[in-house]
Every structure is written in structure tokens, then in C-alpha cells.
């Protein structure tokens, strides 16, 4: 589902996908890493990571149906 969302965002002309993930949610953080998201600490909220995916770095294998 995340690959579909990324493909749709790219098709719509968005430049970046941003999200917030609880630092303890290691499964989600791993998935984001595998998809190419950059991860950093959220300076405004303790225990939260910010994930960012520049869509110009996304491989073309993310295609919408």
C-alpha cells in the first residue's frame, strides 16, 4: 500500500512525502528505510521520528495501477 501511495504522490506532481513515526515503531521505521525515506529526530516532539522521501530520488519501479 505504501508503494501505491508513493506512486500516486509522484503522479500528482508532489516533490516530497513526509511523515511522523513513533521512535518505538521499529517495524515502520525499517519499512520506511527500505523504501528510501530519510529519518531524523522530530525536534518538536520527544520519541517521534520524521521520515522524508524526496520523490525525485524514488526509483521508477513505484508505479500506480
C-alpha positions as a Python dict, from the first residue, in 0.01 Angstrom:
ca = {
    (1, 'X'): (0, 0, 0),
    (2, 'X'): (286, 241, 77),
    (3, 'X'): (437, 187, -269),
    (4, 'X'): (99, 270, -423),
    (5, 'X'): (76, 589, -214),
    (6, 'X'): (426, 691, -321),
    (7, 'X'): (343, 628, -688),
    (8, 'X'): (21, 831, -660),
    (9, 'X'): (205, 1118, -491),
    (10, 'X'): (466, 1119, -767),
    (11, 'X'): (197, 1102, -1038),
    (12, 'X'): (23, 1404, -880),
    (13, 'X'): (345, 1605, -902),
    (14, 'X'): (432, 1613, -532),
    (15, 'X'): (801, 1665, -460),
    (16, 'X'): (828, 1509, -113),
    (17, 'X'): (641, 1273, 118),
    (18, 'X'): (673, 1350, 492),
    (19, 'X'): (556, 1153, 791),
    (20, 'X'): (594, 1113, 1164),
    (21, 'X'): (663, 775, 1323),
    (22, 'X'): (690, 686, 1689),
    (23, 'X'): (1055, 608, 1764),
    (24, 'X'): (950, 277, 1921),
    (25, 'X'): (777, 163, 1599),
    (26, 'X'): (1079, -21, 1462),
    (27, 'X'): (876, -211, 1201),
    (28, 'X'): (751, 110, 1038),
    (29, 'X'): (1094, 273, 1057),
    (30, 'X'): (1250, -31, 889),
    (31, 'X'): (990, -25, 611),
    (32, 'X'): (1049, 347, 556),
    (33, 'X'): (1423, 288, 540),
    (34, 'X'): (1381, 8, 287),
    (35, 'X'): (1164, 238, 73),
    (36, 'X'): (1431, 510, 74),
    (37, 'X'): (1294, 750, 335),
    (38, 'X'): (1542, 965, 528),
    (39, 'X'): (1489, 955, 905),
    (40, 'X'): (1561, 1227, 1160),
    (41, 'X'): (1453, 1323, 1511),
    (42, 'X'): (1145, 1543, 1543),
    (43, 'X'): (1277, 1846, 1729),
    (44, 'X'): (927, 1936, 1847),
    (45, 'X'): (821, 1602, 1992),
    (46, 'X'): (1019, 1362, 2210),
    (47, 'X'): (1001, 1000, 2093),
    (48, 'X'): (897, 1085, 1738),
    (49, 'X'): (1096, 1043, 1418),
    (50, 'X'): (1037, 1237, 1097),
    (51, 'X'): (1056, 1038, 775),
    (52, 'X'): (1105, 1218, 445),
    (53, 'X'): (1112, 1080, 92),
    (54, 'X'): (1226, 1314, -186),
    (55, 'X'): (1024, 1182, -478),
    (56, 'X'): (1292, 1274, -731),
    (57, 'X'): (1505, 1000, -566),
    (58, 'X'): (1233, 735, -599),
    (59, 'X'): (1304, 451, -840),
    (60, 'X'): (1069, 414, -1132),
    (61, 'X'): (951, 70, -1010),
    (62, 'X'): (696, 251, -791),
    (63, 'X'): (413, 266, -1040),
    (64, 'X'): (47, 330, -986),
    (65, 'X'): (-202, 76, -1121),
}
